[in-house]
Amino acid sequence: MSRKQVHLAAHFPGVNNTTVWTDPRSGSQIDFASFTHLARTAERGKLDFFFLAEGLRLRELKGRIHDLDVVGRPESLTVLSALAAVTHRLGLAGTVNATFNEPYELARRLSTLDHLSGGRAAWNVVTTSDAFTGENFRRGGFLDRADRYERAAEFVRLSRELWDSWQPDAVLGDQAAGRFLGQDDAIGTVRHRGAHFSVEGRFTLPRGPQGHPVVIQAGDSGEGREFAAAHADVIFTGHGSLEDGKRFYADVKGRLARYGRQPHQLKIMPGVTFALGDTEEEAAENAAAIRRRQVGPQTAIAFLEQVWGRDMSAYDPEGPLPDLEPDLSDGVSQGRVAIKDRAAVAAKWRALAEEKGLSIRELVIEVTGRQTFIGTPRTVARMIDEHVQAGAADGFILVPHLTPGGLDEFVDRVVPLLQERGAFRADYTGTTLREHLELA
């Protein structure tokens, strides 16, 4: 049985509470040089793709812009189109919201990127029913949770219909005959009448080099898993541990058959972090230091306020949790994914703090995200390979804590060891992202 190959991608870390922007090595979040550095590092490491997130509104805390969160994030496809000119093989994946865009226009933009890059475009499909974000689009939260996935599914189906509307031989370019296009039926008219969209006309571009841009879906809900099984080529998840990963992997892959799909047609790639050291002890120390810098005093209080729904700025982040019950009304945070059952979360946090004698800041460090892979480069390479061989993932999307140089050490020290294990490519063997991901 041949060894499964690890798929790797790089997430560009924007300004948020996991990016250590105060580090002297941290650079601009919006200067093109930062995007170029990370993308070229990813390509030097032969990674599958470079991944950009999206922020459609500045998030707020207590009615004010939360300056430790996502700010200054440019529009994804514009950045990726520029990166197409300074990279050669690296896939270019952008997050674009299916709730606040239209299929015809977005299909054109993605197809354009696919042509400009020689077949390296990918679309991370996200949705929202958040009225706060929707205020920028005059739509508010008009879509219920179930409806937003219904709209997204129709959006993807229509986009693929548009990409398929030009036959492979539509462009003749016959200079002798003076005929550029084939018969009229080689460019079909798309006639779509659906619950959310109505389109009638011919698409403006021929099929891209990889047929369809790669479709990525990020989500963990039941609706999200089902959407990925039906429509996605890649699913971006948060399951980094081996056992959680195996359960998620088996669940999502098991849903594919009812859509006539095979397990290899959907790649499962959790988002993960890492901390390296020359020894296991040094790696653990580095991981702890990163977490302390990620969760500074202001961030610790901000996390507490999101759960408690109150202004907690009067409390010492290095002191104990206050003897105060959460306010379960509207809360104080806008633009974030809502925390379900904040009363239960608060009770769980309090019990943990009492059990371990944790301060507010120590508690937040304990309960929020942490480095997935910690160890020497050889240990991290082994763990990544083991996750893939054990059926916990097809690969990982790496989320460094520094912009733009946070991926450098991984590419220089871990990638060669994965190659040595025979689990990762020594060089690109194809030119399109679909070829990198072993997708038809």
C-alpha positions as CSV (number, residue, x, y, z in Angstrom):
1,M,0.0,0.0,0.0
2,S,1.5,3.3,-1.0
3,R,2.2,6.0,1.5
4,K,-0.4,8.8,1.7
5,Q,1.0,12.1,0.8
6,V,0.6,15.1,3.2
7,H,-1.0,18.2,1.8
8,L,0.1,21.5,3.3
9,A,-1.1,25.1,2.9
10,A,-0.2,28.4,4.4
11,H,-2.7,30.8,6.1
12,F,-1.8,34.5,6.0
13,P,-2.1,35.7,9.7
14,G,-4.0,38.9,9.8
15,V,-4.2,41.2,12.8
16,N,-6.1,39.2,15.4
17,N,-5.7,37.9,18.9
18,T,-3.5,35.0,17.8
19,T,-1.0,37.0,15.8
20,V,1.8,38.4,17.9
21,W,1.9,41.8,16.2
22,T,4.0,43.3,19.0
23,D,7.0,41.1,18.2
24,P,9.9,43.1,16.7
25,R,9.9,40.7,13.7
26,S,6.3,41.4,12.9
27,G,5.6,43.3,9.7
28,S,2.7,45.1,8.0
29,Q,-0.6,43.3,7.6
30,I,-1.4,45.1,4.4
31,D,1.9,45.9,2.6
32,F,2.2,43.8,-0.5
33,A,5.7,42.8,0.6
34,S,4.2,40.9,3.5
35,F,1.9,38.9,1.2
36,T,4.8,38.3,-1.2
37,H,7.2,37.1,1.6
38,L,4.7,34.5,3.0
39,A,3.6,33.3,-0.5
40,R,7.1,32.9,-1.8
41,T,8.1,31.0,1.4
42,A,5.1,28.7,0.9
43,E,6.1,28.1,-2.7
44,R,9.7,27.5,-1.7
45,G,8.4,24.8,0.6
46,K,6.3,23.3,-2.3
47,L,3.0,23.8,-0.3
48,D,-0.3,23.3,-2.1
49,F,-1.8,26.8,-1.6
50,F,-1.7,30.2,0.1
51,F,-4.9,31.0,2.0
52,L,-6.4,34.4,2.7
53,A,-9.3,35.0,5.2
54,E,-11.9,37.7,4.9
55,G,-13.2,40.5,7.1
56,L,-16.3,42.3,5.9
57,R,-16.6,44.6,8.9
58,L,-14.4,45.7,11.8
59,R,-15.5,43.8,14.9
60,E,-16.5,45.7,17.9
61,L,-16.3,45.2,21.7
62,K,-18.5,47.4,23.9
63,G,-19.4,49.6,20.9
64,R,-15.8,50.3,20.0
65,I,-13.5,48.9,17.4
66,H,-11.6,46.0,19.0
67,D,-8.0,46.9,18.1
68,L,-6.6,43.5,18.9
69,D,-8.8,41.9,16.2
70,V,-9.0,41.8,12.5
71,V,-8.4,45.3,11.0
72,G,-7.0,46.5,7.7
73,R,-7.6,43.3,5.8
74,P,-7.6,43.9,2.0
75,E,-10.0,42.3,-0.4
76,S,-8.8,38.7,-1.0
77,L,-9.0,38.2,-4.8
78,T,-7.3,41.5,-5.5
79,V,-4.3,40.5,-3.4
80,L,-4.3,37.0,-5.0
81,S,-4.4,38.4,-8.5
82,A,-1.2,40.4,-7.7
83,L,0.4,37.3,-6.1
84,A,-0.2,35.4,-9.3
85,A,2.4,37.6,-11.0
86,V,5.1,36.8,-8.4
87,T,4.5,33.1,-7.9
88,H,4.5,30.2,-10.3
89,R,3.0,27.0,-8.9
90,L,1.5,27.9,-5.5
91,G,-2.3,27.7,-5.3
92,L,-4.1,30.9,-4.4
93,A,-7.2,30.6,-2.2
94,G,-9.4,33.5,-1.2
95,T,-12.3,33.6,1.2
96,V,-15.4,35.2,-0.4
97,N,-18.8,35.4,1.3
98,A,-21.7,33.7,-0.6
99,T,-24.2,35.7,1.4
100,F,-23.1,39.1,0.2
101,N,-22.0,38.5,-3.4
102,E,-23.7,37.4,-6.6
103,P,-22.8,34.3,-8.6
104,Y,-22.3,35.8,-12.0
105,E,-19.8,38.5,-10.9
106,L,-17.9,36.2,-8.4
107,A,-17.7,33.4,-11.0
108,R,-16.1,36.0,-13.4
109,R,-13.6,37.1,-10.8
110,L,-12.6,33.6,-9.8
111,S,-12.3,32.5,-13.4
112,T,-10.2,35.6,-14.1
113,L,-7.8,34.6,-11.3
114,D,-7.7,31.1,-12.6
115,H,-6.6,32.3,-16.1
116,L,-4.1,34.8,-14.7
117,S,-2.5,32.2,-12.5
118,G,-2.5,29.3,-14.9
119,G,-5.0,27.3,-13.0
120,R,-4.2,28.0,-9.4
121,A,-7.4,29.6,-8.1
122,A,-9.5,28.5,-5.1
123,W,-12.6,29.8,-3.4
124,N,-13.2,29.4,0.3
125,V,-17.0,29.6,0.5
126,V,-18.3,31.2,3.7
127,T,-21.8,32.4,4.8
128,T,-23.2,34.6,7.5
129,S,-26.6,35.4,9.0
130,D,-25.0,38.2,11.1
131,A,-27.1,41.4,10.9
132,F,-24.1,43.4,12.1
133,T,-22.0,42.4,9.1
134,G,-25.0,42.7,6.8
135,E,-25.5,46.4,7.7
136,N,-22.7,47.1,5.2
137,F,-24.7,45.4,2.5
138,R,-28.2,46.7,3.2
139,R,-29.3,43.1,3.9
140,G,-28.8,42.7,7.6
141,G,-29.5,39.3,9.0
142,F,-32.3,38.5,6.6
143,L,-31.1,34.9,6.1
144,D,-31.8,32.3,8.7
145,R,-29.0,29.8,9.4
146,A,-30.5,27.1,7.2
147,D,-31.3,29.5,4.4
148,R,-27.7,30.8,4.2
149,Y,-26.5,27.2,3.4
150,E,-29.3,26.8,0.9
151,R,-28.2,30.0,-0.8
152,A,-24.5,29.0,-0.8
153,A,-25.4,25.6,-2.3
154,E,-27.3,27.3,-5.2
155,F,-24.4,29.8,-5.5
156,V,-21.8,27.0,-6.0
157,R,-24.0,25.1,-8.4
158,L,-24.7,28.2,-10.5
159,S,-21.0,29.2,-10.5
160,R,-20.1,25.7,-11.8
161,E,-22.8,26.0,-14.5
162,L,-21.3,29.3,-15.6
163,W,-17.7,27.8,-15.7
164,D,-19.0,24.9,-17.7
165,S,-20.9,26.9,-20.2
166,W,-18.0,27.2,-22.7
167,Q,-17.2,24.0,-24.4
168,P,-13.5,23.0,-24.5
169,D,-13.3,23.7,-28.2
170,A,-15.2,27.0,-28.1
171,V,-12.1,29.1,-28.9
172,L,-10.8,28.3,-32.3
173,G,-8.4,31.1,-33.0
174,D,-8.3,30.1,-36.7
175,Q,-6.3,32.9,-38.2
176,A,-6.5,31.5,-41.8
177,A,-10.2,31.2,-41.7
178,G,-10.6,34.4,-39.8
179,R,-12.8,32.8,-37.2
180,F,-12.1,33.1,-33.5
181,L,-15.0,31.3,-31.9
182,G,-16.7,28.0,-32.7
183,Q,-20.4,27.5,-33.3
184,D,-22.8,29.5,-31.2
185,D,-23.7,26.4,-29.2
186,A,-20.1,26.1,-28.1
187,I,-20.8,29.0,-25.7
188,G,-24.1,28.0,-24.1
189,T,-26.6,30.4,-22.7
190,V,-27.1,29.9,-19.0
191,R,-30.7,30.0,-18.0
192,H,-31.1,29.7,-14.2
193,R,-34.2,30.3,-12.1
194,G,-33.7,29.4,-8.5
195,A,-34.9,30.3,-5.0
196,H,-32.1,32.9,-4.6
197,F,-30.7,33.7,-8.1
198,S,-31.9,34.3,-11.6
199,V,-29.4,34.4,-14.5
200,E,-29.9,34.3,-18.2
201,G,-27.0,35.0,-20.6
202,R,-23.6,33.9,-21.8
203,F,-20.6,33.8,-19.5
204,T,-17.7,36.1,-20.5
205,L,-14.7,33.7,-20.2
206,P,-13.7,30.3,-21.5
207,R,-13.1,27.4,-19.2
208,G,-10.1,28.0,-16.9
209,P,-6.9,25.9,-17.0
210,Q,-8.2,23.6,-14.2
211,G,-11.8,23.5,-15.3
212,H,-13.3,24.8,-12.0
213,P,-11.5,26.7,-9.3
214,V,-11.0,24.6,-6.3
215,V,-13.9,25.0,-3.8
216,I,-13.0,25.1,-0.1
217,Q,-15.5,25.1,2.8
218,A,-14.8,26.1,6.4
219,G,-17.2,24.9,9.0
220,D,-17.9,22.3,11.6
221,S,-21.7,22.4,12.1
222,G,-23.9,19.6,10.7
223,E,-25.0,21.9,7.9
224,G,-21.4,22.8,7.2
225,R,-20.3,19.1,7.0
226,E,-23.2,18.2,4.7
227,F,-22.4,21.2,2.5
228,A,-18.8,20.1,2.2
229,A,-19.7,16.6,1.4
230,A,-22.0,17.8,-1.4
231,H,-20.0,20.6,-2.9
232,A,-16.5,21.1,-1.6
233,D,-13.1,19.9,-2.8
234,V,-11.4,20.8,0.5
235,I,-12.8,21.4,4.0
236,F,-11.0,23.7,6.5
237,T,-11.6,22.6,10.1
238,G,-10.5,23.1,13.6
239,H,-9.8,19.5,14.5
240,G,-6.1,19.3,15.3
241,S,-6.0,16.4,17.8
242,L,-5.5,12.9,16.6
243,E,-8.7,11.4,18.0
244,D,-11.0,14.4,17.3
245,G,-9.5,14.5,13.8
246,K,-10.2,10.8,13.2
247,R,-13.9,11.2,14.3
248,F,-14.4,14.2,12.0
249,Y,-12.6,12.6,9.1
250,A,-14.7,9.4,9.3
251,D,-17.9,11.4,9.7
252,V,-17.4,13.7,6.7
253,K,-15.9,11.1,4.4
254,G,-18.8,8.9,5.3
255,R,-21.3,11.5,3.9
256,L,-19.7,11.5,0.4
257,A,-21.3,8.4,-0.9
258,R,-24.9,9.8,-0.9
259,Y,-23.7,12.5,-3.3
260,G,-22.0,10.0,-5.6
261,R,-18.5,11.0,-4.5
262,Q,-15.4,9.0,-3.4
263,P,-13.3,9.7,-0.3
264,H,-10.4,11.0,-2.3
265,Q,-12.6,13.7,-3.9
266,L,-12.7,15.8,-0.7
267,K,-9.5,16.7,1.2
268,I,-9.8,17.4,4.9
269,M,-7.2,20.0,6.1
270,P,-7.5,21.3,9.7
271,G,-6.0,24.7,10.5
272,V,-3.1,24.2,12.9
273,T,-0.4,26.1,14.7
274,F,3.2,25.0,15.6
275,A,6.0,25.8,18.0
276,L,9.5,24.5,17.3
277,G,12.7,24.1,19.4
278,D,16.1,22.4,19.3
279,T,14.9,20.2,22.2
280,E,11.4,19.2,23.4
281,E,11.9,21.4,26.4
282,E,12.8,24.4,24.4
283,A,9.8,23.8,22.1
284,A,7.5,23.7,25.1
285,E,9.0,26.9,26.5
286,N,8.6,28.6,23.1
287,A,4.9,27.5,22.9
288,A,4.2,28.8,26.4
289,A,5.9,32.1,25.6
290,I,3.9,32.5,22.4
291,R,0.6,31.8,24.2
292,R,1.5,34.5,26.9
293,R,2.1,37.0,24.1
294,Q,-1.0,36.0,22.2
295,V,-3.2,36.4,25.4
296,G,-2.0,39.7,26.9
297,P,-3.9,41.4,29.7
298,Q,-6.3,43.3,27.4
299,T,-7.0,40.1,25.3
300,A,-7.7,38.1,28.5
301,I,-10.3,40.6,29.6
302,A,-11.8,40.8,26.1
303,F,-12.4,37.0,26.0
304,L,-14.0,37.2,29.5
305,E,-16.3,39.9,28.4
306,Q,-17.5,37.9,25.4
307,V,-18.6,35.1,27.7
308,W,-19.9,37.2,30.6
309,G,-21.6,39.8,28.4
310,R,-20.4,42.6,30.8
311,D,-17.8,45.3,31.0
312,M,-15.0,43.5,33.0
313,S,-12.3,46.2,32.5
314,A,-12.2,47.0,36.3
315,Y,-10.9,43.5,37.1
316,D,-7.2,42.5,37.2
317,P,-6.4,40.0,34.5
318,E,-3.7,38.5,36.7
319,G,-6.3,38.1,39.5
320,P,-9.0,35.6,40.1
321,L,-12.4,35.4,38.3
322,P,-14.9,37.8,39.9
323,D,-17.8,36.4,41.8
324,L,-20.2,37.7,39.2
325,E,-22.8,35.9,37.1
326,P,-22.9,36.4,33.3
327,D,-25.4,38.9,31.7
328,L,-27.2,36.7,29.2
329,S,-28.8,39.5,27.3
330,D,-27.4,40.8,24.0
331,G,-23.8,40.7,25.0
332,V,-21.0,43.3,24.3
333,S,-19.3,41.8,21.2
334,Q,-20.3,42.5,17.6
335,G,-19.2,40.7,14.5
336,R,-17.9,37.5,16.1
337,V,-19.5,34.0,15.9
338,A,-21.9,33.9,18.9
339,I,-20.9,31.7,21.8
340,K,-23.7,29.2,22.4
341,D,-25.0,28.8,25.9
342,R,-22.8,31.4,27.6
343,A,-24.1,30.4,31.0
344,A,-22.7,26.8,30.6
345,V,-19.4,28.1,29.2
346,A,-19.0,30.5,32.2
347,A,-19.8,27.7,34.6
348,K,-17.2,25.4,32.9
349,W,-14.6,28.2,33.0
350,R,-15.2,28.9,36.7
351,A,-14.9,25.2,37.6
352,L,-11.6,25.0,35.8
353,A,-10.3,28.1,37.3
354,E,-11.1,26.9,40.8
355,E,-9.7,23.4,40.2
356,K,-6.4,24.7,38.9
357,G,-6.2,28.0,40.8
358,L,-6.0,30.0,37.6
359,S,-6.0,33.8,37.2
360,I,-8.2,35.3,34.5
361,R,-5.3,35.5,32.0
362,E,-4.1,31.9,32.8
363,L,-7.7,30.7,32.4
364,V,-8.1,32.3,29.0
365,I,-4.7,30.8,27.9
366,E,-5.9,27.4,29.1
367,V,-9.3,27.4,27.3
368,T,-8.6,29.1,24.0
369,G,-6.6,27.8,21.1
370,R,-3.1,26.6,21.5
371,Q,-0.3,25.2,19.4
372,T,-1.3,21.9,17.8
373,F,2.2,20.7,17.0
374,I,5.0,21.3,19.6
375,G,8.4,19.8,19.5
376,T,11.7,19.5,17.6
377,P,11.4,19.7,13.8
378,R,11.7,15.9,13.6
379,T,9.0,15.4,16.2
380,V,6.6,17.8,14.4
381,A,7.3,16.1,11.0
382,R,6.5,12.7,12.6
383,M,3.3,13.9,14.2
384,I,2.0,15.5,11.0
385,D,2.8,12.3,9.0
386,E,1.2,10.1,11.7
387,H,-2.1,12.2,11.6
388,V,-2.3,11.7,7.8
389,Q,-1.4,8.0,7.8
390,A,-3.9,7.4,10.7
391,G,-6.8,9.0,8.8
392,A,-7.2,12.0,11.0
393,A,-6.5,14.5,8.1
394,D,-5.3,14.7,4.5
395,G,-3.0,17.5,5.5
396,F,-3.0,20.8,7.3
397,I,-3.4,24.5,6.8
398,L,-0.5,26.1,8.8
399,V,-1.3,29.3,10.7
400,P,1.9,31.0,11.9
401,H,1.8,33.5,14.8
402,L,4.0,36.0,13.0
403,T,3.5,38.1,9.8
404,P,5.2,37.6,7.4
405,G,8.1,35.4,8.5
406,G,6.3,33.0,10.8
407,L,6.4,30.2,8.2
408,D,10.1,30.4,7.4
409,E,11.4,28.1,10.1
410,F,8.8,25.4,9.3
411,V,9.7,25.4,5.6
412,D,13.4,25.3,6.4
413,R,13.4,22.7,9.1
414,V,10.2,20.6,9.0
415,V,9.4,20.3,5.3
416,P,12.8,18.6,4.5
417,L,12.1,16.0,7.2
418,L,8.6,15.3,5.7
419,Q,10.3,14.9,2.3
420,E,12.9,12.5,3.9
421,R,10.0,10.4,5.3
422,G,8.6,10.1,1.7
423,A,5.4,11.8,2.9
424,F,5.7,15.1,1.0
425,R,6.7,16.1,-2.5
426,A,10.3,17.1,-3.3
427,D,9.0,19.3,-6.1
428,Y,5.7,20.2,-7.8
429,T,4.7,17.6,-10.4
430,G,1.9,19.6,-11.9
431,T,1.0,23.2,-12.7
432,T,-2.6,23.5,-11.3
433,L,-3.9,23.5,-7.8
434,R,-6.1,20.5,-8.7
435,E,-3.0,18.6,-9.6
436,H,-1.3,19.5,-6.3
437,L,-4.3,18.3,-4.4
438,E,-4.8,15.2,-6.5
439,L,-8.2,16.2,-7.6
440,A,-9.8,15.6,-11.0
